[in-house]
Amino acid sequence: MSENIQWLGHDSFKISSGPVVIYTDPFRLVEGGDKADIILITHDHFDHCEPEDVAKVLKEDTVIVAPPSSAEKLGSAVKVVRPGNRIEVKGVTVEVTWAYNLNKFRNPGEPFHPKSENFVGYIFTAGGKRFYLAGDTDLIPEMDGIEADVALLPISGTYVMTAEEAIEAANTVVKAATYIPMHYNSIVGSDDDAKRFAAGVKRGEVMILTQA
């Protein structure tokens, strides 16, 4: 699987599915990489929806999938989605999931990622594998029953699940063969979070990727 997925840092991945190249939340990308067939954007915060980084992997027929607030930043050529949607993009089925905070607050009563903003995660199939990209989220009820071959879970705390909350998600509600930690070593979080996550997950395997 490692040849089909590269971690580019933070929540940014490049996932190849035959001729289709999928990027998630491009951030701090270097010039000259493969161009994207599909770009999945989870929400409009600068470290997930940066037009300059998106432009680095755009080509003429790239399809960007994003929630409404992100589409406003990226222009008109965007497939706008909301939690609960299911769409087909270049032969790839994309299911749109919820992503929001329950206990991470900017100010009292003001979560960093409010449910009302319709921020998202995604479930999609690439290289014959079903991926769950959780987005910036806490352990929320809507995760219950999600099944995937590969689950990409945030682990850094502060704005998203802590390593311990991500462990609980992996052990109790999100069922995957492989769990890959993300949202660390950039902005917040460290290798220690990834190590704690790997040590605590009891079902499936944990793959800690080296940043490409």
Secondary structure in CASP SS format (residue, H / E / C, confidence):
PFRMAT SS
TARGET T0000
AUTHOR 0000-0000-0000
METHOD secondary structure of the structure
MODEL  1
M C 1.00
S C 1.00
E C 1.00
N C 1.00
I E 1.00
Q E 1.00
W E 1.00
L E 1.00
G E 1.00
H C 1.00
D C 1.00
S E 1.00
F E 1.00
K E 1.00
I E 1.00
S E 1.00
S E 1.00
G C 1.00
P C 1.00
V E 1.00
V E 1.00
I E 1.00
Y E 1.00
T E 1.00
D C 1.00
P C 1.00
F C 1.00
R C 1.00
L C 1.00
V C 1.00
E C 1.00
G C 1.00
G C 1.00
D C 1.00
K C 1.00
A C 1.00
D C 1.00
I E 1.00
I E 1.00
L E 1.00
I C 1.00
T C 1.00
H C 1.00
D C 1.00
H C 1.00
F C 1.00
D C 1.00
H C 1.00
C C 1.00
E C 1.00
P H 1.00
E H 1.00
D H 1.00
V H 1.00
A H 1.00
K H 1.00
V C 1.00
L C 1.00
K C 1.00
E C 1.00
D C 1.00
T C 1.00
V E 1.00
I E 1.00
V E 1.00
A E 1.00
P C 1.00
P H 1.00
S H 1.00
S H 1.00
A H 1.00
E H 1.00
K H 1.00
L H 1.00
G C 1.00
S C 1.00
A C 1.00
V E 1.00
K E 1.00
V E 1.00
V C 1.00
R C 1.00
P C 1.00
G C 1.00
N C 1.00
R E 1.00
I E 1.00
E E 1.00
V E 1.00
K C 1.00
G C 1.00
V E 1.00
T E 1.00
V E 1.00
E E 1.00
V E 1.00
T E 1.00
W E 1.00
A C 1.00
Y C 1.00
N C 1.00
L C 1.00
N C 1.00
K C 1.00
F E 1.00
R E 1.00
N E 1.00
P C 1.00
G C 1.00
E E 1.00
P E 1.00
F C 1.00
H C 1.00
P C 1.00
K H 1.00
S H 1.00
E H 1.00
N C 1.00
F C 1.00
V E 1.00
G E 1.00
Y E 1.00
I E 1.00
F E 1.00
T E 1.00
A E 1.00
G C 1.00
G C 1.00
K E 1.00
R E 1.00
F E 1.00
Y E 1.00
L E 1.00
A C 1.00
G C 1.00
D C 1.00
T C 1.00
D C 1.00
L C 1.00
I C 1.00
P H 1.00
E H 1.00
M H 1.00
D C 1.00
G C 1.00
I C 1.00
E E 1.00
A E 1.00
D E 1.00
V E 1.00
A E 1.00
L E 1.00
L E 1.00
P E 1.00
I C 1.00
S C 1.00
G C 1.00
T C 1.00
Y C 1.00
V C 1.00
M C 1.00
T C 1.00
A H 1.00
E H 1.00
E H 1.00
A H 1.00
I H 1.00
E H 1.00
A H 1.00
A H 1.00
N H 1.00
T H 1.00
V C 1.00
V C 1.00
K E 1.00
A E 1.00
A E 1.00
T E 1.00
Y E 1.00
I E 1.00
P E 1.00
M E 1.00
H C 1.00
Y C 1.00
N C 1.00
S C 1.00
I C 1.00
V C 1.00
G C 1.00
S C 1.00
D H 1.00
D H 1.00
D H 1.00
A H 1.00
K H 1.00
R H 1.00
F H 1.00
A H 1.00
A H 1.00
G H 1.00
V C 1.00
K C 1.00
R C 1.00
G C 1.00
E E 1.00
V E 1.00
M C 1.00
I C 1.00
L C 1.00
T C 1.00
Q C 1.00
A C 1.00
END
